[in-house]
């Protein structure tokens, strides 16, 4: 009598970098003959990939582990929360094993110990692009692990270590397989995309018989040759970013930059250990727009950082008013366990933080509504993400999945993953409406 196929449930929490880790683990599991199950009841064991960046993420991860233990009983924990000391074992002592982020081997060892694999399966059990958690038409492409910066509000270097860039031929190989499998949009991710290759002194690699530097500019150019949308995330504002803008103007990569500026006041930026000159940033934004007028700029900001005065916050509002960024996310400062900023004096009252966040988002909504209203009447190419009873839900080049706006298309007969040309007919603070041309 043959043994039953070992079955695993999988829960993936956190950012796109964690999603990328999950995909690597799932690919290994499927390659080894494990069956991935959609529910706790059907699984022999559950793996939970956690996030541990801010307090709310820690709480969500601990809740997810608790639920998996209650519903299934056999749980292996991996991800960023696993790198935060013994918090998992203290809260949930019944978990079978705990590993940190980007530790596929350690996760698989724990799986083997608790749920042995049946046999060595044939390699064609796994598609060439591996197992993915995103829809078929877009994929995250992780180019490095870790970070060399020591921002005082952040514990990512503690969780994930210093920057380690993936070999450029490996990144390009993965990108090519994804495109061959039907992916229409590559979302380039890392902790610091513009630092790609710093750790290997921008070593020259080879791709398709030609030399290719391990560097953001060269990587973006090569990805641009694959004939799909390429979107750059988490770009630190180094001077080298200026080299990418002409590639955007040429249509090689999407005219979209995700740069977390975090603040505009020089003193606060220095306390954060971030680049500290909003004047230079505004000049560069102006320069980028002169080269590539269609560029979409997304950024994130922290309000209520320890010691932030009302005047310093108003300087941030002034910056946002002048910069006219297309997409803005903002967060109240949260004292993450282990972050250096916790030791700073004069923490801001939570009610004041809440008020500042509301004021910033209100200002940005006005800016966003005005900018989107100018797109009414324009024709643009969009990528269809979903079909519902009213029509299609798509995204433009200005919109990254799950964090930016949407383009709603009424009543058209379209397919998910299809590029389509639409004329914009309406807008609000976040989204657009259009009809197929």
C-alpha positions as CSV (number, residue, x, y, z in Angstrom):
1,X,0.0,0.0,0.0
2,X,1.5,3.4,-1.1
3,X,1.9,6.2,1.4
4,X,-0.3,9.3,1.1
5,X,1.3,12.4,-0.3
6,X,2.5,14.7,2.6
7,X,0.3,17.8,2.7
8,X,1.3,21.3,3.9
9,X,-0.7,24.4,4.6
10,X,1.1,27.7,4.0
11,X,0.4,31.2,5.4
12,X,2.4,34.1,4.0
13,X,2.4,37.5,5.8
14,X,4.3,40.8,5.3
15,X,5.9,42.7,2.5
16,X,6.8,41.6,-1.1
17,X,10.3,40.5,0.1
18,X,8.6,38.0,2.4
19,X,6.3,36.9,-0.5
20,X,9.4,36.3,-2.5
21,X,10.8,34.1,0.3
22,X,7.5,32.2,0.5
23,X,7.7,31.5,-3.3
24,X,11.2,30.0,-2.9
25,X,10.0,27.8,0.0
26,X,6.8,26.7,-1.9
27,X,8.9,25.9,-5.0
28,X,11.2,23.6,-3.0
29,X,8.2,21.9,-1.3
30,X,6.5,21.2,-4.6
31,X,9.7,20.1,-6.2
32,X,10.1,17.5,-3.3
33,X,6.6,16.2,-3.8
34,X,4.7,18.0,-1.0
35,X,1.2,19.0,-1.8
36,X,0.2,22.5,-0.8
37,X,-3.3,22.6,0.8
38,X,-5.7,25.6,0.9
39,X,-7.0,24.8,4.5
40,X,-5.7,23.9,7.9
41,X,-7.9,20.8,8.2
42,X,-6.5,19.2,5.0
43,X,-2.9,19.8,5.9
44,X,-0.5,17.5,7.9
45,X,1.5,20.5,9.0
46,X,1.4,24.3,8.5
47,X,4.2,26.8,7.7
48,X,3.7,30.4,8.7
49,X,6.0,33.1,7.1
50,X,5.9,36.0,9.5
51,X,6.5,39.8,9.5
52,X,8.2,41.5,12.4
53,X,8.8,45.0,11.3
54,X,6.3,47.1,13.4
55,X,4.2,46.2,16.4
56,X,1.0,45.7,14.5
57,X,2.8,43.3,12.1
58,X,4.2,41.4,15.1
59,X,0.7,41.1,16.6
60,X,-0.8,39.9,13.3
61,X,2.0,37.3,12.9
62,X,1.6,36.0,16.5
63,X,-2.2,35.8,16.0
64,X,-1.7,33.8,12.7
65,X,0.6,31.4,14.5
66,X,-2.0,31.0,17.3
67,X,-4.7,30.3,14.8
68,X,-2.6,27.7,12.9
69,X,-1.8,25.9,16.2
70,X,-5.5,25.9,17.2
71,X,-6.8,24.7,13.8
72,X,-4.0,22.3,12.9
73,X,-1.6,21.8,15.8
74,X,1.6,21.3,13.9
75,X,3.3,24.6,13.0
76,X,6.7,25.7,11.7
77,X,7.4,29.4,11.8
78,X,9.8,31.3,9.5
79,X,10.4,35.0,8.5
80,X,11.3,38.2,10.2
81,X,9.6,37.5,13.5
82,X,11.8,34.5,13.8
83,X,14.8,36.8,13.9
84,X,13.5,38.8,16.8
85,X,14.8,36.7,19.7
86,X,12.6,34.2,21.4
87,X,9.3,36.1,21.0
88,X,7.7,33.2,19.0
89,X,8.6,30.5,21.5
90,X,7.7,32.6,24.5
91,X,4.2,33.3,23.0
92,X,3.6,29.9,21.4
93,X,5.9,27.2,23.0
94,X,4.1,24.4,21.0
95,X,5.5,25.4,17.6
96,X,7.7,22.8,16.1
97,X,10.5,25.0,14.8
98,X,11.4,28.7,14.3
99,X,13.7,30.1,11.6
100,X,14.6,33.6,10.4
101,X,13.9,35.3,7.0
102,X,15.4,34.0,3.7
103,X,16.3,30.6,5.3
104,X,14.8,28.1,2.8
105,X,17.2,25.3,3.8
106,X,16.4,25.7,7.5
107,X,12.7,25.6,6.8
108,X,13.0,22.5,4.6
109,X,15.1,20.8,7.3
110,X,12.3,21.4,9.8
111,X,9.7,20.2,7.4
112,X,11.8,17.0,6.7
113,X,12.1,16.3,10.4
114,X,8.4,16.7,11.1
115,X,6.8,15.5,7.8
116,X,9.3,13.4,5.8
117,X,9.0,13.6,2.0
118,X,8.0,10.5,0.1
119,X,10.6,10.2,-2.6
120,X,12.7,12.3,-5.1
121,X,10.1,13.4,-7.7
122,X,10.7,14.3,-11.3
123,X,11.8,17.9,-11.9
124,X,8.8,18.6,-14.1
125,X,6.5,18.5,-11.0
126,X,7.5,22.2,-10.8
127,X,7.0,24.8,-13.6
128,X,10.3,26.5,-14.7
129,X,9.2,29.8,-13.0
130,X,8.7,28.1,-9.7
131,X,5.6,28.3,-7.4
132,X,4.2,31.9,-7.1
133,X,1.7,33.6,-4.8
134,X,1.0,36.5,-7.2
135,X,-1.4,36.3,-10.1
136,X,0.0,34.9,-13.4
137,X,0.5,38.3,-15.0
138,X,2.8,40.1,-12.5
139,X,5.6,38.9,-10.3
140,X,8.1,40.3,-7.7
141,X,11.7,40.0,-8.7
142,X,14.0,40.2,-5.6
143,X,17.5,41.4,-6.5
144,X,19.1,41.5,-3.1
145,X,18.8,40.7,0.6
146,X,19.6,43.0,3.6
147,X,20.6,46.6,3.9
148,X,23.7,48.6,4.7
149,X,21.8,51.6,6.1
150,X,21.2,52.1,9.8
151,X,18.0,54.2,9.8
152,X,17.2,54.7,13.5
153,X,13.5,53.7,13.1
154,X,14.3,50.4,11.3
155,X,15.4,47.0,12.4
156,X,15.7,45.3,9.0
157,X,19.5,45.1,9.1
158,X,19.1,43.3,12.4
159,X,16.5,40.9,10.9
160,X,18.0,40.4,7.4
161,X,21.6,41.4,7.7
162,X,23.8,43.7,5.5
163,X,23.2,44.0,1.7
164,X,23.9,40.8,-0.3
165,X,23.2,41.3,-4.1
166,X,22.1,38.3,-6.2
167,X,24.3,37.6,-9.2
168,X,23.0,39.5,-12.2
169,X,22.8,36.5,-14.5
170,X,20.7,34.7,-11.9
171,X,18.3,37.7,-11.7
172,X,18.0,37.9,-15.5
173,X,17.5,34.2,-15.8
174,X,14.6,34.3,-13.3
175,X,13.1,37.4,-15.1
176,X,13.3,35.6,-18.5
177,X,11.6,32.5,-17.1
178,X,8.8,34.6,-15.6
179,X,8.2,36.4,-18.9
180,X,8.2,33.1,-20.7
181,X,5.5,31.9,-18.3
182,X,3.2,34.8,-19.2
183,X,4.2,37.5,-16.7
184,X,3.5,41.0,-18.1
185,X,4.9,43.1,-15.3
186,X,8.1,42.6,-13.2
187,X,8.2,44.4,-9.9
188,X,11.8,44.9,-8.8
189,X,12.2,44.7,-5.0
190,X,14.9,44.7,-2.4
191,X,15.5,46.7,0.8
192,X,17.5,49.2,-1.2
193,X,17.2,48.8,-5.0
194,X,19.6,51.6,-5.9
195,X,22.4,49.9,-3.8
196,X,22.3,46.8,-6.0
197,X,25.9,45.6,-6.6
198,X,27.6,47.9,-4.0
199,X,28.6,44.8,-1.9
200,X,30.3,43.2,-5.0
201,X,31.8,46.5,-6.2
202,X,29.5,46.4,-9.2
203,X,31.1,43.2,-10.5
204,X,30.7,42.5,-14.2
205,X,28.6,39.4,-14.8
206,X,27.5,37.9,-18.1
207,X,24.0,37.6,-19.7
208,X,23.4,36.0,-23.1
209,X,27.2,36.1,-23.8
210,X,27.5,39.8,-23.1
211,X,29.1,41.6,-20.1
212,X,26.6,43.1,-17.7
213,X,27.4,45.1,-14.6
214,X,25.8,44.2,-11.3
215,X,24.3,47.7,-11.0
216,X,20.8,49.1,-11.0
217,X,21.1,51.1,-14.2
218,X,22.5,48.2,-16.2
219,X,19.9,45.8,-14.7
220,X,17.0,48.1,-15.5
221,X,18.2,48.4,-19.1
222,X,18.5,44.6,-19.5
223,X,15.1,44.0,-17.9
224,X,13.7,46.7,-20.3
225,X,14.7,44.5,-23.2
226,X,12.4,41.7,-22.1
227,X,9.3,43.5,-23.5
228,X,7.2,43.7,-20.4
229,X,6.5,46.4,-17.8
230,X,9.4,46.8,-15.3
231,X,8.6,48.7,-12.1
232,X,11.3,49.8,-9.6
233,X,10.5,49.8,-5.9
234,X,12.3,50.9,-2.7
235,X,14.8,53.2,-4.4
236,X,17.1,55.1,-2.1
237,X,17.7,58.6,-3.4
238,X,21.4,58.2,-4.4
239,X,22.7,60.4,-7.3
240,X,22.8,57.2,-9.4
241,X,19.0,57.3,-9.6
242,X,19.3,60.2,-12.1
243,X,20.7,57.7,-14.6
244,X,17.4,55.7,-14.6
245,X,15.2,58.7,-15.7
246,X,16.4,58.7,-19.4
247,X,15.5,54.9,-19.5
248,X,12.0,55.8,-18.3
249,X,11.8,58.6,-20.9
250,X,12.8,56.1,-23.6
251,X,10.1,53.6,-22.4
252,X,12.6,51.0,-21.3
253,X,11.2,50.8,-17.8
254,X,8.0,52.2,-16.4
255,X,8.1,56.0,-15.5
256,X,7.6,55.2,-11.9
257,X,9.9,55.7,-8.9
258,X,9.1,54.5,-5.3
259,X,11.5,56.5,-3.1
260,X,10.8,56.6,0.7
261,X,11.8,60.1,1.6
262,X,10.5,59.7,5.2
263,X,10.6,63.4,6.1
264,X,11.6,66.9,4.8
265,X,13.1,68.6,7.9
266,X,16.9,68.5,8.1
267,X,17.1,67.9,11.8
268,X,14.5,65.1,11.8
269,X,16.2,63.4,8.8
270,X,19.5,63.5,10.6
271,X,17.9,61.9,13.7
272,X,16.5,59.2,11.3
273,X,20.0,58.8,9.7
274,X,18.5,59.6,6.2
275,X,19.9,61.9,3.5
276,X,19.2,65.4,4.8
277,X,18.4,68.0,2.2
278,X,14.8,68.5,1.0
279,X,16.0,71.5,-1.1
280,X,18.2,69.1,-3.2
281,X,15.4,66.6,-3.4
282,X,13.0,69.2,-4.8
283,X,15.6,70.3,-7.4
284,X,16.1,66.7,-8.4
285,X,12.3,66.0,-8.7
286,X,12.1,69.1,-11.0
287,X,15.0,67.7,-13.1
288,X,13.4,64.3,-13.3
289,X,10.2,65.8,-14.5
290,X,12.0,67.9,-17.1
291,X,13.5,64.7,-18.6
292,X,10.5,62.4,-18.2
293,X,7.3,64.5,-17.8
294,X,5.1,61.4,-17.3
295,X,7.1,60.1,-14.3
296,X,5.0,59.0,-11.3
297,X,6.6,59.5,-7.9
298,X,5.6,57.5,-4.9
299,X,6.9,58.1,-1.4
300,X,6.3,57.3,2.2
301,X,6.7,59.5,5.3
302,X,6.8,59.1,9.0
303,X,4.9,61.6,11.2
304,X,5.3,62.1,14.9
305,X,9.0,61.0,15.0
306,X,10.5,61.5,18.4
307,X,11.2,65.2,18.9
308,X,9.2,66.3,15.8
309,X,7.9,69.9,16.6
310,X,4.8,71.4,15.0
311,X,7.1,73.7,12.9
312,X,9.0,70.7,11.6
313,X,5.8,68.9,10.7
314,X,4.6,72.0,8.9
315,X,7.9,72.0,6.9
316,X,7.0,68.4,5.8
317,X,3.5,69.7,4.7
318,X,5.2,72.5,2.8
319,X,7.5,70.0,1.1
320,X,4.5,67.8,0.0
321,X,2.7,70.9,-1.3
322,X,5.7,71.9,-3.4
323,X,6.8,68.4,-4.5
324,X,3.3,67.4,-5.7
325,X,4.1,63.7,-5.4
326,X,1.6,61.4,-7.2
327,X,1.3,58.7,-4.5
328,X,2.0,59.1,-0.8
329,X,1.8,56.7,2.1
330,X,2.3,57.9,5.7
331,X,2.7,56.2,9.1
332,X,2.8,57.3,12.7
333,X,6.1,56.6,14.3
334,X,5.9,53.3,16.0
335,X,8.6,52.3,18.6
336,X,9.7,49.0,17.1
337,X,11.5,46.8,19.6
338,X,15.3,47.1,19.0
339,X,15.2,50.4,17.0
340,X,17.7,53.0,18.0
341,X,15.1,55.8,17.7
342,X,13.4,54.5,20.8
343,X,16.1,56.0,22.9
344,X,15.5,59.5,21.5
345,X,13.9,62.0,23.9
346,X,10.6,63.8,23.5
347,X,8.3,61.1,22.0
348,X,5.2,62.7,20.4
349,X,1.8,62.2,22.1
350,X,-0.2,59.6,20.1
351,X,-3.2,62.0,19.7
352,X,-0.8,64.6,18.2
353,X,0.6,61.9,15.9
354,X,-3.0,60.9,14.8
355,X,-3.8,64.6,14.1
356,X,-0.6,65.1,12.0
357,X,-1.3,61.9,10.0
358,X,-4.8,63.1,9.2
359,X,-3.6,66.5,8.1
360,X,-0.9,65.1,5.9
361,X,-3.2,62.6,4.2
362,X,-5.9,65.3,3.7
363,X,-3.4,67.5,1.9
364,X,-2.2,64.6,-0.2
365,X,-5.7,63.6,-1.1
366,X,-6.3,67.1,-2.5
367,X,-3.1,66.9,-4.5
368,X,-3.9,63.4,-5.8
369,X,-7.5,64.4,-6.8
370,X,-6.2,67.4,-8.7
371,X,-3.5,65.3,-10.5
372,X,-5.9,62.5,-11.4
373,X,-8.6,65.0,-12.7
374,X,-6.0,66.2,-15.3
375,X,-5.9,62.6,-16.7
376,X,-9.6,62.7,-17.6
377,X,-9.8,62.8,-21.5
378,X,-6.4,61.1,-21.8
379,X,-5.8,57.8,-23.5
380,X,-3.5,55.3,-21.7
381,X,-2.5,51.6,-21.7
382,X,-3.6,49.7,-18.7
383,X,-3.0,46.1,-17.4
384,X,-6.2,44.1,-16.4
385,X,-5.9,42.7,-12.9
386,X,-9.4,41.4,-12.3
387,X,-12.8,40.9,-13.9
388,X,-16.0,41.6,-11.9
389,X,-19.7,41.8,-12.6
390,X,-19.4,45.5,-13.6
391,X,-16.4,45.1,-16.0
392,X,-12.7,45.1,-15.5
393,X,-10.3,46.4,-12.8
394,X,-7.0,47.5,-14.2
395,X,-3.8,49.4,-13.4
396,X,-2.0,52.1,-15.3
397,X,1.8,52.5,-15.5
398,X,1.3,54.9,-12.5
399,X,-0.1,52.2,-10.2
400,X,1.7,49.4,-8.4
401,X,-0.4,46.4,-7.3
402,X,-2.1,46.7,-3.8
403,X,-0.6,50.1,-2.9
404,X,-1.7,52.5,-5.6
405,X,-4.9,53.3,-7.5
406,X,-7.0,51.4,-9.9
407,X,-8.6,52.0,-13.3
408,X,-12.2,50.7,-13.6
409,X,-13.4,49.8,-17.0
410,X,-17.2,49.4,-17.4
411,X,-18.7,46.5,-19.3
412,X,-15.9,45.5,-21.5
413,X,-15.2,41.9,-22.6
414,X,-11.6,41.6,-21.4
415,X,-9.3,39.1,-19.8
416,X,-7.0,39.2,-16.8
417,X,-3.4,39.9,-17.8
418,X,-4.4,41.7,-21.0
419,X,-3.0,45.1,-22.0
420,X,-5.7,47.4,-23.2
421,X,-6.0,51.0,-24.3
422,X,-8.6,53.1,-22.5
423,X,-9.8,56.7,-22.6
424,X,-10.2,58.1,-19.1
425,X,-13.7,59.4,-18.4
426,X,-13.7,60.1,-14.6
427,X,-11.6,60.3,-11.5
428,X,-11.6,60.7,-7.7
429,X,-8.8,61.1,-5.0
430,X,-7.3,57.6,-5.8
431,X,-8.8,55.9,-8.8
432,X,-9.7,56.5,-12.5
433,X,-12.6,55.2,-14.7
434,X,-12.3,54.6,-18.4
435,X,-13.7,53.0,-21.5
436,X,-12.0,50.8,-24.1
437,X,-10.8,52.7,-27.1
